[in-house]
Amino acid sequence: MKHLHDFPVRELPAVMRGPRRERRRVLVGNTPCWGTVRGEGELVLDDGRQVSLEGLVHLPPCEPSKIIAVHLSYSSRGVETRDNPRPTRTPTYFTKPPTALTGHQGEIVKPADCGFLNYEGEFAVVIGRVCRNVTPDEAWDYMEGFVPALDMGLQNFRDTDQGSMLRVKGADGLLPLGPGIVSGIDIFEQRLTTYVNGQVVQDAHIGNEMIWGPHYMVADVARHITLMPGDVLLTGTPCHSRSVVPGDLVEVEITGLGRLAARVTQGLIPRASMLGVGHEPTDSAEVRRVALGFDERVPQHLRDGLARARSKSTA
């Protein structure tokens, strides 16, 4: 059925079999509530009430004990960054703190002392039950579903935190997640598209580009780390991660899942930074290598899309 490099999926697992179901977590009268999407614009809350989705404040659709992210898992990203469609023999990972989460239509704060804030459109897996020591084929049964994600990164901390990625990827609000958790769709048949100011800047067919499927990554991590209900696994991004500026609207749309949006806003220089505390953000050759990427290795239409998005940023 699928032709991933490792552990191909031969039979559609339950989490990917229809009908489609979407669960969202929202504020209703300042109270967090769970509900199930019905039709185009209605949410049926778990207590039976029916509310319109229009104008609702969306919360992240999970409360994870941990967030684990893969470094590279799309062939186009491997070609761009390492000149190799399979950049590593096996996946490598980093973690983001739960405080990095924000919801659909939230804010992404760019600190005033950081020059490079990069987008990475992805889909995330949300774990549905305690998961440890499973095979890739079994891992599907531990997934609640899939959700669009924006794995934002402050690249100016890459020189000091490249190993841990703590400040690069872990600052407050650097993980918009939502609108909801979706099951009942074949994630490998979906297309991932990232937009800046309405312009396409990333575009990939998930099944054609993923090197390791989410089942492989869940089983890999769960060999030694127990995954709890609500935990998040970020599954990687395709080529053309680039920097955005305050005012930019960043969105990732995954067919079958939905469209997540967040706005970049201007932050301040942290008070402790002004006193000389900690490693200063840098603007080095390594920072620019990752933040600016390799334009010659990405499709021209993505480069053109970013140019149009930037013209809107300065308009």
C-alpha positions as CSV (number, residue, x, y, z in Angstrom):
1,M,0.0,0.0,0.0
2,K,2.7,2.5,1.0
3,H,6.3,2.5,0.1
4,L,8.1,4.2,3.0
5,H,11.7,3.3,3.4
6,D,11.2,1.4,6.6
7,F,8.1,-0.7,7.8
8,P,5.7,0.1,5.0
9,V,2.0,0.1,5.8
10,R,0.2,-2.7,4.1
11,E,-3.2,-2.4,5.8
12,L,-5.0,0.8,6.8
13,P,-5.0,1.0,10.6
14,A,-8.0,1.9,12.6
15,V,-6.9,5.5,13.3
16,M,-6.8,6.1,9.5
17,R,-10.1,4.4,8.7
18,G,-13.2,6.5,8.2
19,P,-15.5,8.1,9.0
20,R,-13.5,11.3,9.7
21,R,-13.8,12.6,13.3
22,E,-12.4,15.8,14.6
23,R,-12.1,16.8,18.3
24,R,-11.5,20.4,19.4
25,R,-10.8,22.1,22.7
26,V,-12.2,25.6,23.0
27,L,-13.2,28.2,25.5
28,V,-16.9,28.6,26.1
29,G,-17.8,31.3,28.6
30,N,-14.2,31.2,29.8
31,T,-14.4,27.5,30.5
32,P,-12.3,24.9,28.6
33,C,-14.6,22.5,26.8
34,W,-14.1,19.5,24.4
35,G,-16.3,19.0,21.5
36,T,-16.7,17.1,18.2
37,V,-17.0,19.0,14.9
38,R,-20.2,18.5,13.0
39,G,-20.6,19.8,9.5
40,E,-18.8,22.9,8.4
41,G,-19.2,25.3,11.4
42,E,-20.7,23.6,14.4
43,L,-19.2,22.0,17.5
44,V,-21.1,19.6,19.6
45,L,-19.7,19.8,23.1
46,D,-19.3,16.8,25.3
47,D,-22.2,18.0,27.5
48,G,-24.6,18.0,24.5
49,R,-24.6,21.8,23.8
50,Q,-24.2,22.9,20.2
51,V,-22.1,26.0,19.5
52,S,-20.9,27.8,16.4
53,L,-17.2,27.5,15.7
54,E,-17.1,31.1,14.6
55,G,-15.4,33.4,17.1
56,L,-14.5,30.6,19.5
57,V,-11.1,30.8,21.2
58,H,-9.2,27.6,20.4
59,L,-6.9,25.9,22.9
60,P,-4.3,23.4,22.0
61,P,-6.2,20.1,21.5
62,C,-4.1,18.2,24.1
63,E,-2.3,18.6,27.4
64,P,1.0,16.7,26.9
65,S,3.5,15.7,29.5
66,K,6.1,15.9,26.8
67,I,6.6,17.0,23.2
68,I,9.1,15.1,21.0
69,A,10.1,16.2,17.6
70,V,12.1,14.6,14.8
71,H,14.9,16.6,13.2
72,L,14.6,15.4,9.6
73,S,12.0,13.1,8.0
74,Y,11.1,14.5,4.6
75,S,13.3,13.7,1.6
76,S,13.1,17.3,0.2
77,R,14.3,18.7,3.5
78,G,17.2,16.2,3.5
79,V,18.2,17.3,-0.1
80,E,18.1,20.9,0.9
81,T,20.0,20.7,4.2
82,R,22.3,17.7,3.6
83,D,22.2,17.2,-0.1
84,N,20.9,13.7,0.6
85,P,17.2,12.5,0.4
86,R,17.9,10.2,3.4
87,P,20.1,12.5,5.6
88,T,20.5,10.1,8.6
89,R,20.4,6.3,8.8
90,T,17.7,6.5,11.6
91,P,15.6,9.4,13.0
92,T,17.1,11.7,15.6
93,Y,14.9,13.8,18.0
94,F,14.7,16.7,20.3
95,T,12.1,17.9,22.9
96,K,10.0,21.0,23.3
97,P,8.4,22.0,26.7
98,P,4.6,21.9,26.9
99,T,4.8,25.7,27.6
100,A,5.7,26.1,23.9
101,L,2.1,25.3,22.9
102,T,-0.4,27.8,21.7
103,G,-3.7,27.3,19.9
104,H,-5.2,27.9,16.5
105,Q,-5.3,31.7,15.8
106,G,-2.8,32.3,18.6
107,E,0.3,34.5,18.6
108,I,3.9,33.7,17.9
109,V,6.1,36.2,19.7
110,K,9.4,37.1,18.0
111,P,11.8,38.5,20.7
112,A,13.4,41.9,19.7
113,D,16.9,40.5,20.1
114,C,16.4,37.6,17.6
115,G,16.7,38.2,13.9
116,F,15.6,34.8,12.6
117,L,12.3,33.1,13.4
118,N,11.6,30.2,11.0
119,Y,8.4,28.4,10.2
120,E,8.2,24.6,9.8
121,G,4.8,23.3,8.7
122,E,4.1,19.8,10.0
123,F,1.6,17.3,11.2
124,A,1.7,16.0,14.8
125,V,0.6,12.7,16.3
126,V,-1.3,12.9,19.6
127,I,-0.9,9.8,21.8
128,G,-4.2,8.3,23.0
129,R,-3.1,5.7,25.6
130,V,0.0,4.7,27.5
131,C,2.6,3.5,25.0
132,R,5.8,1.6,25.7
133,N,7.7,-1.1,24.0
134,V,5.6,-1.5,20.8
135,T,6.3,-2.5,17.3
136,P,5.7,-0.1,14.4
137,D,2.6,-2.1,13.3
138,E,1.2,-1.9,16.9
139,A,2.0,1.8,17.3
140,W,-1.0,2.9,15.3
141,D,-3.3,1.6,18.0
142,Y,-1.8,4.1,20.5
143,M,-2.5,7.2,18.4
144,E,-5.5,9.3,19.1
145,G,-5.1,11.1,15.8
146,F,-3.3,13.8,13.8
147,V,-3.2,17.6,14.0
148,P,-1.6,20.4,12.0
149,A,1.4,22.0,13.7
150,L,3.8,24.9,13.2
151,D,7.2,24.1,14.7
152,M,8.7,27.6,14.9
153,G,12.4,28.2,15.6
154,L,14.5,31.0,17.0
155,Q,17.6,30.2,14.9
156,N,19.8,32.8,16.6
157,F,20.2,30.3,19.5
158,R,21.4,27.5,17.2
159,D,25.1,28.2,18.0
160,T,24.7,27.4,21.6
161,D,21.6,25.1,21.7
162,Q,22.0,23.1,18.5
163,G,22.3,19.8,20.4
164,S,19.3,20.3,22.7
165,M,17.4,22.9,20.6
166,L,15.9,24.1,23.9
167,R,15.8,27.8,23.1
168,V,15.7,27.4,19.4
169,K,12.5,25.5,19.5
170,G,11.3,25.7,23.1
171,A,10.4,29.3,23.8
172,D,6.8,30.1,24.9
173,G,4.3,30.0,22.0
174,L,6.7,28.5,19.4
175,L,4.3,25.5,18.8
176,P,0.9,26.5,17.4
177,L,-1.2,23.3,17.3
178,G,-4.7,22.8,16.0
179,P,-7.5,23.4,15.2
180,G,-8.4,19.9,16.3
181,I,-7.3,16.2,16.5
182,V,-8.5,14.3,13.5
183,S,-8.9,10.5,13.0
184,G,-10.4,8.5,10.2
185,I,-8.2,9.9,7.3
186,D,-5.3,8.3,5.6
187,I,-2.4,10.6,6.6
188,F,-0.2,9.3,3.8
189,E,-2.6,10.5,1.1
190,Q,-2.7,14.1,2.4
191,R,-0.8,17.2,1.2
192,L,1.0,19.6,3.5
193,T,1.1,23.3,2.4
194,T,2.5,26.2,4.5
195,Y,1.5,29.8,3.7
196,V,3.0,33.1,4.7
197,N,0.6,36.0,4.1
198,G,-1.5,33.7,1.9
199,Q,1.5,32.7,-0.3
200,V,2.6,29.1,-0.6
201,V,6.1,28.6,0.9
202,Q,6.1,24.9,1.6
203,D,4.4,22.1,-0.4
204,A,4.7,18.3,-0.1
205,H,2.7,15.2,-0.6
206,I,3.2,13.4,2.7
207,G,3.2,9.8,1.5
208,N,5.7,10.6,-1.3
209,E,8.2,12.4,0.9
210,M,8.2,10.9,4.4
211,I,11.2,8.7,5.0
212,W,9.8,7.3,8.3
213,G,6.1,7.1,9.0
214,P,4.7,8.2,12.4
215,H,4.3,4.5,13.3
216,Y,8.0,4.0,13.0
217,M,8.8,7.1,15.0
218,V,6.4,6.3,17.8
219,A,7.8,2.8,18.1
220,D,11.3,4.1,18.0
221,V,10.8,6.7,20.8
222,A,8.7,4.2,22.9
223,R,11.5,1.7,23.0
224,H,12.9,3.6,26.0
225,I,10.5,6.5,26.8
226,T,6.9,5.9,27.9
227,L,4.5,8.0,25.9
228,M,1.4,9.2,27.9
229,P,-2.1,10.2,26.7
230,G,-1.9,13.7,25.3
231,D,1.8,13.5,24.4
232,V,2.8,15.0,21.1
233,L,5.2,13.7,18.4
234,L,6.1,16.2,15.7
235,T,6.8,14.4,12.5
236,G,9.1,16.8,10.6
237,T,8.8,19.4,7.8
238,P,9.5,19.5,4.0
239,C,12.0,21.8,2.4
240,H,12.0,25.7,2.5
241,S,11.9,26.7,6.1
242,R,12.6,30.4,6.2
243,S,12.3,33.4,8.5
244,V,9.2,35.5,9.1
245,V,8.7,38.9,10.8
246,P,6.1,40.6,13.1
247,G,2.8,41.0,11.3
248,D,3.2,37.9,9.1
249,L,0.3,35.4,9.1
250,V,1.7,31.9,9.1
251,E,-0.6,29.0,8.2
252,V,-0.2,25.3,7.6
253,E,-2.9,23.4,5.8
254,I,-3.1,19.6,5.6
255,T,-5.8,18.1,3.5
256,G,-8.0,16.0,5.6
257,L,-6.9,17.7,8.8
258,G,-7.6,21.4,8.4
259,R,-5.8,24.7,8.4
260,L,-3.9,26.1,11.4
261,A,-3.2,29.9,11.6
262,A,-1.0,32.0,13.9
263,R,0.2,35.6,13.7
264,V,3.8,36.7,14.4
265,T,4.0,39.6,16.9
266,Q,6.9,41.7,18.2
267,G,8.3,40.9,21.6
268,L,10.6,42.7,23.9
269,I,14.2,42.0,24.9
270,P,14.0,39.9,28.1
271,R,15.0,41.9,31.2
272,A,17.7,39.4,32.2
273,S,19.2,39.6,28.8
274,M,19.7,43.3,29.2
275,L,21.7,42.6,32.3
276,G,24.1,40.3,30.4
277,V,22.5,37.0,31.6
278,G,23.1,34.0,29.4
279,H,24.3,33.4,25.9
280,E,23.4,36.2,23.5
281,P,21.6,35.4,20.3
282,T,24.1,35.2,17.5
283,D,24.2,35.8,13.7
284,S,26.8,33.4,12.5
285,A,27.4,31.4,9.4
286,E,25.8,28.4,11.0
287,V,22.7,30.4,12.0
288,R,22.3,31.8,8.5
289,R,22.9,28.3,6.9
290,V,19.8,27.0,8.7
291,A,17.7,30.2,8.8
292,L,18.2,31.1,5.1
293,G,18.6,27.6,3.7
294,F,19.8,26.7,0.2
295,D,17.6,28.3,-2.4
296,E,19.2,26.4,-5.2
297,R,17.9,23.1,-3.8
298,V,14.2,24.1,-3.5
299,P,11.5,24.5,-6.2
300,Q,11.3,27.9,-7.8
301,H,7.6,28.3,-7.1
302,L,8.3,28.2,-3.3
303,R,11.0,30.8,-3.6
304,D,8.6,33.0,-5.6
305,G,5.8,32.5,-3.0
306,L,8.1,33.7,-0.2
307,A,9.2,36.7,-2.3
308,R,5.5,37.7,-2.7
309,A,4.9,37.1,1.0
310,R,7.8,39.4,1.9
311,S,6.5,42.1,-0.3
312,K,3.2,42.0,1.7
313,S,5.2,42.2,4.9
314,T,6.8,45.5,3.8
315,A,3.7,46.9,2.1
